[in-house]
Amino acid sequence: RLTTLALDGVLGASPELDRAVEEALPHLPAVSFLRVHACFPPTMPATPTLTLLARLLRALPRLRLLSLSLLWWGLQDAQARTLGFSIGGACARLTRLELNLRGNGLTDQGAADLMVGVGQAPRLAELLVGLQDNPLSSAAAPTLLRGLAGGVNGALQELRLGLPPQCWSALQESPSGLVRGLVGVQSLSLDLSHCCGLQLPSLAGMVHGLTGLHKLHLGLSHCGISDTDLAALLPLRSLKALRELGLDLRGNPLTDAAATVLSRMDQFPVLSLGLRGTKLTNAAVRGLAHLRWSSVLRVLHVDLRGLGVR
């Protein structure tokens, strides 16, 4: 029986291929993993393809893993809402969703509706969403987090979220309420690269509301973060359950003073630091290397490429 189905470059490529998929629907009930990387650029209107995709999802009652990529498809808000609720409503056994909608026409409302829709999947435990290069506003991140927290069930354990850089600039000083509905999340990865208006105290306050976090990765490359700014992340040390911390700090104007702040992050068993394109000297990086002798730290990974460290 067929349990894995990959439709790369098939949906939306031609009426003939779409008909072939439709004719195959009765023969796919055992499929548990589906990958759909749609044809780019699309050669057919998006709406008929989304209708076929919804029928395909309803024909897969055992689907557990879904990887869906519709890059630069010109999807609008109404279509994103339909897509979200098609996934959330049809996939009763879905546990992992990878959804890449980069380069479409989604606004804040469409993206929020999408999050509410996919959150309806009752067993969804791992959610990876890429919405870069959509025309989202500076208030998009709070809007999306509220939508996801309001729609998702308590099964969600892993969240990876990629948004355009402007989306994070509206975080307020006490944003922990944004994640109140995500208290079961144990692994969080946020792509915040190139967000020059980012308020690190607000970001730390939001993350602090996820007291059950075991793993945290913050993509903070090219955000204009200074040595003084970096200290705003020190409250992360109080997350008692956190076991793995990753900080991608590439391309920020950090100097040796940043090493003093980073050296205070040694209570996590696993610490990963991206430091390419910063101004840290060899001596400062060697000082960080001594963290491996911490009584708690077991794995230290420092990306030094571009620093000239030997």
N, C-alpha and C positions, 0 to 999 in steps of 0.2 A: 504494500500500500504506500502511496505517495504521502510523505510526512513533511517534506521541505519543498517549497515552491519559490523560485526566483523569477520575477518578471521585470528584468532590467531592460529599459528601452522598448517595452512592449505596449503598455497602456498609453493611449493617446497617439501612437505612432501612425496608425492607419485604421480605417473602418474594418478592413479584413482581419487584422490582428485582434481588434476588440471583439469581433464576432467569434473568433476562435476561442478567446477567453470565455466568452459567454456560453458557448457550447460545451466547454469543459467543466462548468460549474457543478453539474451533478456528480462528477467523478472525484471531487476534492474534499470529501468530509473528514478525511483522516489528517489533513494538513495541520501541523502545529506551529510551523515557522514559515512566515511569508515575508518576502522582501520585494518591494516595489520601488524601483528607481526609475521614475517615469522618463519618457523621451524628452530630451532637451536639444534644441528648442521645441516646444510642443507644435505638432503639425495639425492638431484638431482642437476645437473649442474645449475649455476645461469642464464645463458642466456635464456633457455626456460621459466624459471619462470618470468624473466623480460619482455619477450615478452608477456606472458599471463597478467602480470600486466598492461602493456601498453594497451592491448585490454580491460581490465577491466575498466581502467580510461576513455577510449573513450566511453564506454557503460554507463557512469554515467554523463549525461549532466547537472544534477542539483547539482553535488558535490560541497559542500562549505567547509567542514572540512575533512582533511586527516591526519591520523596518521600512519606513515610508519616506521617500525623498521626492519632493515636487519643487525643484529649484527653478526660480525665475519663470514661473508659470502664469504670472499675472493674476493670481487668486485674489479675490476681493473678500470683504468681511462676511457677506452672506454665504459664500462658498466655504469659507473657513469654519463658520458655525455648523454648516451641514456636515462637513468633514469630521469635526470634533464629535458631534453627536452620533454620527455613523459609527465611529470607532467605539465610543463609550457605550452606545446602546446595543451594538451587535456582538461585542467581544466579551462574553461572560467569563471566559477563562484566561483572558489576557493578563500576563504578569509583567511583560517588558515591552515598552514602546519607544522606538527611536523615530523621531519625527523632525524632518529637516524641511522647512518651508522658507528657506533663505531667498531673498530677492523677489518677494511677491508684493501685493498692494494692501497688506493688512494694516489697519489702524488699531488704536488701543482697544476699541470695542470688539473688533473682530478677533484680535488675539485673546482677549479675555473670554469671549464666548467659546473660542477653541479650547481654552484651558478647562472651562466648566464642562464642556462636552466630553473630553477625554477622561476627565476625572470621574465620570460616571461608571467607568469600567470597574466592577466590584472587587477584582483581585489585583488591580494594577499596583505593582511593587516598585518598578523601576521606570522612570520617565526621563527621557533625554530629548530636549527640544531646542532646535536652532531656528531663531527668527531674525538673524542678522539681515541687514539691508532691506528691511521693511520700513515704511514711513511712520514709525511709532514716535510718540511724543516723549517729553522729558518726564512725564508722569506714568509712563507705561509699566515700569517695573512694579511699583506699588499696585497698580490696577491688575496686572497679571497675577501677582502673588495673592491678592484678595480673591480673584476669580478661582484660582487653583485651590486655595485653602477652603473656599466655600463649597467647592464641588467634589473634591477628592475624598475618598474614603480613608479610613485609618490604616489601610494596607501599605500605603506608599512609604518605601524605605530609602529609595535613592532618587535624587533630583539633580539633573544637569541642565542648566539653562544658559543659552546664549542669546543676547539681545544686542541691538545697536548701542553704541556707546552713550548716546544722549539719554537713554532710558532711565539711567540711575541717578540723575542729578536732582530728582525731586524727593529723595529719601529724607524724612524728617528726623529730628533729634531722638525721638523715642518710637522707632518703627517696629518694635518687637511684636505688636499686635498683628502685623501683616502675616506672620507665620504661625499664628495661634492654631490654625487648622492643620498644620504640618508637623505636629509634635512627634509623630512616629518616624520622621525622616532621620536616618542614621548616616547617610552619605550625601553631601551637598557639594556641587561644583558650579561656580558662577564665573562666566566669562565677562569680565569688566574692562577688558583691554581698551586703551585709547579713550577712556572716560575721564577727561581732564577736570570735570566739575564734581567728581565723586567726593562725598563727605565720608571719610573713613570712620569717624565716631558713629555716624548713623548706620553704616554697614555693620560695624561690630555690634551695635545695639540690636540690629535685626537678627544677626546670626546667634546672638546670645539667647534669643528666645527659643532656640532649638536645643534644649538641654540634653536630648538623647543622642546628639551627634557623635559618631565614632570617627568619621572621616570628613575632612573639609579641604577643598581646594579653591583658592581665590586667584583668578587670572587678573592680575593688576599691572600688566605690562603697559608701558607708555602712557601712564596716567598722571605724570607730573608730580609724583609723590616725593616729598623731601624727607630728610632725616627726622625732622620734628613731626611731620605727618604720620610717619610709620609708628610712632609710639601709641597712636590711637588704637592699634590692633592688640595691644598688650592685654586688654580685658578678655581676650580669647583664652587666656591662660586659666580662667576660672571655669571653663567648660570641663567638668570632671570626667565626663565619659569620652572625651576626645582622645583618640589614640594616634591619629595620623593627620598632619597639617602640611599643606602645600601652598607656598606663596610664590607666584610667578611675578617677579619684580623687574623683569628685563626693561631696559630703556628708560629707567627713572633716574633722576639726578641725585642718587644716593652716594654718600661719601663714607669714610671709615666710621663716622658716628653711628651710622645705621647698624654696623656690626654689633655695637653695644646693645641695641634694642633686640636684634635677632638672637643674641646669645641668651636672652632671657626666655626664649621659647624652647628651652631644653627639657621641659618636663613631659614632652610628647615622645612616645616610643619611636615614631617615624616622623622625620622632618625633611621636607624637600624645598629647596630654595633655588629660584631662577634669578641669576644676577648678571646675565650678559648685558652689556651696554650701560652698566653703572660705573661709578667712579671709585669703587672700592680698590684699595691697593693690595698688593701681595700680602703684606703684613696683616692686614685686617682679615683677609680670607684665611690665612693660616691660623689666626686666633679662633675663627669659627670652627676650624677643623678639630680643635681641642674639645669641642662639645661632645664628640663621640665617647669621651670618657665619663659623661654624665651617668649618674646612677640609674636614670630612667631611660634616656635616649639609647636606642638600639640601632637605628638606621638613620644615617645622615647623607642626603644626596644634595650636592651643590653643583649647579650648572655654571661652570666657569668660562665657557667658551667666549672669547672676545675680551677677557680680562687680562690675558697675558700671564696668567698664573702658572707656575711650573711646580 
